[in-house]
Amino acid sequence: MVVLALGLLLTLFGGTVRAPRFERQPDGTRIRVMTRDAEGNEVPAFDERNNFLNSQNLAQLAKDTSFIAIMAVGMTFVIVAGQIDLSIGSTYALSGVLGALVLHHFGPGGISPSTGPGIGMGLLTCLGVGLVAGLVNGWMVTALRVHPFIITLGTMAIYRGIAFVVSQGQSIGEFPPGFGEFVKWQTPGGLTLVPLGVMTAVTLAGGVILARSAPGRHVYAVGGNELASRYSGLPVAQIKRGVFILSGFSAGLAALLSLGYYGAATSGDGQGYELNVIAAVVVGGASLSGGRGSALGALLGAIIIQMINSGIVILRIDQNYSQIIVGLAVIAAVLIDQLNAWWLRRHQRGRSPA
């Protein structure tokens, strides 16, 4: 309902714009469409379209949502378990930089250009770094018994610092040919199918694991009542490590897609993503106290966050206010969650026998 309401508001108040008309040739190239004016002169043809409700903007919205949504699904496991991961943006940057170094090594400007093995090594590097970063977070939280807020606040700085040292603050590009073409494979309307397909697959997999599997129920149990879960014989420490590993893996996967789409990586990538990812999960209905949340909610929350960011541009609002608006959305979602929890407790007390 919120997504539909936002879409309706942006459609009504976003205004229109005159855009040049293009047509696609049989060989796939796009050329400008020309017409003739009243005097018979050849002039460019234009179409008037809605600023929000047009294929180009919706395709861009879907692409931008995919990176955040993939990480939001991984973060859902963490938050449902009653934990928090502030390092997900830095894990994204570190995975991207190390993966970019490997891809650059096998790229056209690298030492030993090789398309097939290079892409495979880059893929394994991105995903592997994300897994290791998540494992380190989970191990430190369980072994040191320190609140995950403190641990991941520290690793947020450590991971980004490593990315900066390794890359020397430079942008790393020149990847094997074919890698970017595959990730940027799109429909005639400009919809990038690979990020969208991976986002859909991750959401479906996350939803099935959380809602239909024993490990998913264990995650809900630990987030709902950790002490009861421990007395029930659940391996609480192992479950906590598992959710952090999934969070790191989702960051590595998003970084891999980003490398293919943008063709480069820097240590500054993903700055502020922790806010957007956590905001997407919370706005999607997850409770920061644990025990509640869903993969579908995380996807819808990511769509809402990206629609807010897109709406700021469409409505010509100063983009410096974007973080303020997203922060307010998080606070509003938490307040609604607290009010809902209060109402449920009051309702249960009212129904309990005297």
Residue pairs with C-beta under 8 A, 6 or more apart in sequence:
2 300
2 304
3 300
3 303
3 304
3 307
6 304
6 307
6 308
6 311
7 52
7 53
7 307
9 311
10 51
10 52
10 53
10 307
10 310
10 311
10 314
10 315
11 50
11 52
11 53
13 315
14 50
14 51
14 52
14 53
14 311
14 314
14 315
15 50
15 51
15 314
16 48
16 49
16 50
16 51
17 48
17 49
17 51
18 46
18 47
18 48
19 46
19 47
19 48
19 49
19 54
19 56
20 32
20 33
20 44
20 45
20 46
20 47
21 32
21 33
21 44
21 45
21 46
21 47
22 30
22 31
22 32
22 33
23 30
23 31
23 33
24 30
24 188
25 31
32 44
32 45
33 44
33 45
34 42
34 43
34 44
34 45
35 42
35 43
35 44
35 45
36 42
36 43
37 43
51 57
51 314
52 310
52 311
52 314
55 189
55 190
55 191
56 189
56 190
57 310
57 314
58 191
59 186
59 189
59 190
59 191
59 192
60 190
60 310
61 303
61 306
61 307
61 310
62 191
62 192
62 195
62 196
63 191
63 192
63 195
63 196
63 261
64 306
64 309
64 310
65 199
65 302
65 303
65 306
66 192
66 195
66 196
66 198
66 199
66 257
67 195
67 254
67 257
67 258
68 254
68 273
68 276
68 277
68 280
68 302
68 305
68 306
69 199
69 202
69 203
69 280
69 298
69 299
69 302
69 303
70 198
70 199
70 202
70 250
70 253
70 254
70 257
71 88
71 92
71 247
71 250
71 251
71 254
71 273
71 277
72 277
72 280
72 281
72 284
72 298
72 299
72 301
72 302
73 202
73 203
73 206
73 250
73 295
73 298
73 299
74 88
74 202
74 206
74 246
74 247
74 248
74 249
74 250
74 251
75 85
75 88
75 247
75 250
75 277
75 278
75 280
75 281
75 298
76 206
76 210
76 281
76 284
76 286
76 293
76 294
76 295
76 297
76 298
77 206
77 210
77 219
77 242
77 243
77 246
77 247
78 84
78 85
78 148
78 243
78 244
78 246
78 247
79 223
79 278
79 281
79 282
79 286
79 287
79 288
79 290
79 293
80 210
80 219
80 220
80 223
80 243
80 286
80 290
80 291
80 292
80 293
81 219
81 222
81 223
81 239
81 240
81 243
81 290
82 222
82 223
82 226
82 289
82 290
82 291
83 141
83 148
83 240
83 243
83 244
83 290
84 148
84 149
84 152
84 278
84 288
85 134
85 137
85 148
85 152
85 244
85 247
85 274
86 149
86 152
86 153
86 156
86 274
87 133
87 137
87 152
87 153
87 155
87 156
87 159
87 274
88 247
88 248
88 250
88 251
88 270
88 273
88 274
88 277
89 156
89 160
89 251
89 270
89 271
89 272
89 273
89 274
89 277
90 155
90 156
90 157
90 158
90 159
90 160
90 163
90 270
91 129
91 130
91 133
91 134
91 159
91 247
91 248
91 251
91 252
92 130
92 251
92 252
92 254
92 255
92 258
92 269
92 270
92 273
93 159
93 160
93 163
93 255
93 265
93 266
93 267
93 268
93 269
93 270
93 271
94 129
94 133
94 159
94 160
94 162
94 163
95 125
95 126
95 127
95 129
95 130
95 133
95 251
95 252
95 255
95 256
96 126
96 163
96 255
96 256
96 258
96 259
96 265
96 269
96 270
97 163
97 166
97 167
97 172
97 265
97 266
97 267
97 269
98 125
98 126
98 129
98 163
98 166
99 122
99 123
99 125
99 126
99 129
99 252
99 255
99 256
99 259
99 265
100 122
100 167
100 172
100 173
100 175
100 259
100 264
100 265
101 125
101 166
101 167
101 172
102 118
102 121
102 122
102 125
103 118
103 119
103 121
103 122
103 175
103 176
103 179
103 259
104 110
104 172
104 173
104 174
104 175
105 111
105 112
105 118
106 112
106 113
106 114
106 115
106 117
106 118
106 119
106 121
106 122
106 175
106 176
107 113
107 118
107 173
107 174
107 175
107 176
108 174
108 176
108 177
109 174
110 118
110 174
113 176
114 176
115 176
115 177
115 178
115 179
118 175
118 176
118 179
119 176
119 178
119 179
122 175
122 176
122 179
122 256
122 259
123 256
126 252
126 253
126 255
126 256
126 259
127 249
127 252
127 253
127 256
128 252
129 252
130 248
130 249
130 250
130 251
130 252
130 253
130 255
131 245
131 248
131 249
131 252
132 248
133 155
133 159
133 248
133 251
133 252
134 244
134 245
134 246
134 247
134 248
134 249
134 251
135 241
135 244
135 245
135 248
136 155
137 148
137 151
137 152
137 155
137 244
137 247
137 248
138 240
138 241
138 242
138 243
138 244
138 245
139 241
140 146
140 151
140 155
141 147
141 148
141 151
141 240
141 241
141 244
142 237
142 240
142 241
144 151
148 244
156 274
160 267
163 267
164 267
166 267
167 265
167 266
167 267
169 266
169 267
170 266
171 264
171 265
171 266
172 264
172 265
172 266
173 263
173 264
173 265
175 259
175 260
175 263
179 259
179 260
180 260
180 261
180 263
182 194
182 260
183 192
183 194
183 195
183 257
183 259
183 260
183 261
184 192
184 194
184 260
184 261
185 192
185 193
185 194
186 192
186 193
187 193
192 261
194 257
194 260
195 257
195 261
198 253
198 257
199 299
202 250
202 253
202 295
203 295
203 296
203 298
203 299
204 295
205 295
206 295
206 298
207 294
207 295
207 296
209 215
209 216
210 216
210 219
210 220
210 293
210 294
210 295
211 294
215 239
215 242
218 229
218 234
218 239
219 239
219 242
219 243
220 291
220 292
221 228
221 229
221 232
221 234
222 229
222 234
222 236
222 239
222 240
222 290
223 289
223 290
223 291
223 292
224 290
224 291
225 291
226 236
229 236
230 236
251 270
255 265
255 269
255 270
258 265
258 269
259 265
272 323
275 323
275 326
275 327
275 330
276 302
276 305
276 326
277 302
278 330
279 301
279 305
279 326
279 327
279 329
279 330
279 333
280 298
280 301
280 302
280 304
280 305
281 293
281 297
281 298
281 301
282 288
282 301
282 330
282 333
282 334
282 337
283 301
283 304
283 305
283 329
283 330
283 333
284 293
284 294
284 296
284 297
284 298
284 299
284 300
284 301
284 302
284 304
285 292
285 293
285 294
285 297
285 301
286 292
286 293
286 294
286 297
286 298
287 293
287 337
287 341
288 334
288 337
289 341
304 329
305 326
305 329
308 322
308 325
308 326
308 329
309 322
309 326
311 317
312 319
312 321
312 322
312 325
313 319
